[in-house]
Amino acid sequence: SNDRTSSLYHARQTPLSHCSEKKRPHLIATMKSTITFLLIALIAATASAFTGTPLQTSRSAASRHSRSGASSLVMRERACDLLGKKANRKARVVTFSHKRIHKVQAVNLQWKRFYSDDLGRNVRVRLSTKGIKTVNKYGSIDAAAKKFGLDLTKF
């Protein structure tokens, strides 16, 4: 019984005990090369994950000229191009039982075309309804853009 327990103990301590002495260096070298290969592959995959093209947040001159369907979609913030109005994320609804429920009040955004006298072409901008009223108040999109510092050549 004592001999059997000691042999089991030694068998657990040496995981390569079933291999002969001549095969062990070869297995260790193979394991080292496999681990090295996996580490290099992991480093290469991690490095390539950070070298992609960044997400565009507004229209650029290059993407405006080379539009071709769904591949040219650009993520845009839901904000007024003229006034910069964004959604109110701090709004609350108070129920009859006085529970306060948070909700988002979205901006009423509209795509609108205006003729720009300075550029000599139509400009398509995304404005809030208050932004549209502001353009009407100033008389033209050029005057409103000048007042609020908007570069119309990007649109």
C-alpha positions in Angstrom: 0.0 0.0 0.0 2.9 2.4 0.9 4.7 1.6 -2.4 1.6 2.2 -4.4 0.9 5.6 -2.9 4.5 6.8 -3.4 4.5 5.7 -7.1 1.2 7.6 -7.6 2.7 10.7 -6.0 5.8 10.5 -8.3 3.5 10.0 -11.4 1.6 13.2 -10.6 4.8 15.2 -10.1 6.3 14.4 -13.5 3.7 14.9 -16.2 6.0 13.6 -18.9 6.8 10.4 -17.1 5.1 8.3 -19.7 7.7 9.5 -22.3 11.1 8.1 -22.6 14.1 10.3 -21.6 15.2 10.8 -25.3 11.8 12.3 -26.4 11.5 15.0 -23.6 13.9 17.6 -25.1 12.1 17.4 -28.4 8.7 17.9 -26.8 9.9 20.8 -24.7 11.4 22.4 -27.9 8.1 21.9 -29.7 6.1 23.4 -26.9 8.4 26.4 -26.7 8.2 27.0 -30.4 4.4 26.6 -30.3 4.1 29.1 -27.4 6.4 31.5 -29.2 4.3 31.3 -32.4 1.1 31.9 -30.5 2.5 34.9 -28.7 3.7 36.4 -32.0 0.3 35.8 -33.5 -1.4 37.5 -30.5 0.9 40.5 -30.7 0.3 40.8 -34.5 -3.5 40.6 -34.0 -3.5 43.2 -31.3 -1.3 45.6 -33.3 -3.5 45.2 -36.4 -6.7 46.0 -34.3 -5.4 49.5 -33.6 -4.2 50.4 -37.1 -7.7 50.6 -38.8 -9.2 53.7 -40.1 -10.9 56.0 -37.5 -14.6 56.6 -37.4 -15.5 59.8 -39.3 -17.8 62.2 -37.4 -18.5 64.7 -40.1 -18.4 65.1 -43.8 -14.9 65.6 -45.3 -14.1 66.8 -48.8 -12.8 63.4 -49.9 -16.0 61.5 -48.9 -18.2 64.2 -50.4 -16.8 63.7 -53.9 -16.6 59.9 -53.9 -20.1 58.9 -52.7 -21.2 55.4 -53.8 -24.2 54.2 -51.9 -24.2 52.6 -48.5 -20.4 52.3 -48.3 -20.2 56.1 -48.0 -22.4 56.4 -44.8 -20.9 58.6 -42.2 -21.9 58.6 -38.5 -23.3 62.1 -37.6 -24.2 63.5 -34.2 -27.8 64.3 -33.7 -27.2 68.1 -33.3 -28.2 71.2 -35.2 -25.5 72.3 -37.6 -26.1 76.0 -37.1 -26.9 76.3 -33.4 -25.4 73.1 -32.0 -28.6 72.1 -30.1 -28.4 68.6 -28.8 -30.8 66.2 -27.0 -31.7 67.0 -23.4 -30.7 63.9 -21.5 -31.7 65.3 -18.1 -35.5 65.4 -18.6 -37.8 63.8 -16.2 -41.4 62.7 -16.3 -43.2 62.9 -12.9 -46.1 60.4 -12.7 -49.3 60.7 -10.7 -47.6 58.8 -7.9 -44.6 61.1 -8.1 -42.2 58.6 -9.5 -39.6 60.4 -11.5 -38.7 58.7 -14.7 -35.8 59.9 -16.8 -36.3 60.4 -20.5 -34.5 62.0 -23.4 -36.0 65.0 -25.2 -34.8 64.8 -28.8 -34.1 67.8 -30.9 -36.6 68.3 -33.8 -34.0 68.1 -36.6 -34.8 68.6 -40.3 -32.8 68.3 -43.4 -33.1 71.6 -45.3 -31.7 73.0 -48.5 -30.8 76.7 -48.7 -29.3 78.5 -51.7 -25.9 80.1 -50.7 -25.2 83.3 -52.7 -21.5 83.2 -51.5 -21.0 79.7 -52.9 -23.4 79.9 -55.8 -25.0 76.6 -55.0 -27.5 74.8 -52.8 -26.3 73.8 -49.3 -28.0 70.9 -47.5 -27.8 71.3 -43.7 -29.4 69.5 -40.8 -31.1 72.2 -38.7 -33.4 72.3 -35.7 -36.7 74.0 -36.2 -35.3 76.9 -34.2 -32.3 77.0 -36.5 -34.6 77.3 -39.5 -36.4 80.2 -37.9 -33.0 81.8 -37.1 -32.0 81.5 -40.8 -35.3 83.1 -41.8 -34.7 85.9 -39.3 -31.2 86.7 -40.7 -32.6 86.6 -44.2 -30.2 84.0 -45.7 -28.1 81.0 -44.8 -24.9 83.1 -45.5 -25.7 85.7 -42.9 -26.7 83.2 -40.3 -23.6 81.1 -41.0 -21.4 84.2 -40.7 -23.1 85.1 -37.4 -22.7 81.6 -35.8 -19.3 80.8 -37.4 -20.5 77.9 -39.6 -18.3 77.0 -42.6 -20.7 76.3 -45.5 -18.1 74.8 -47.8 -18.3 71.6 -45.7 -22.0 71.1 -46.7 
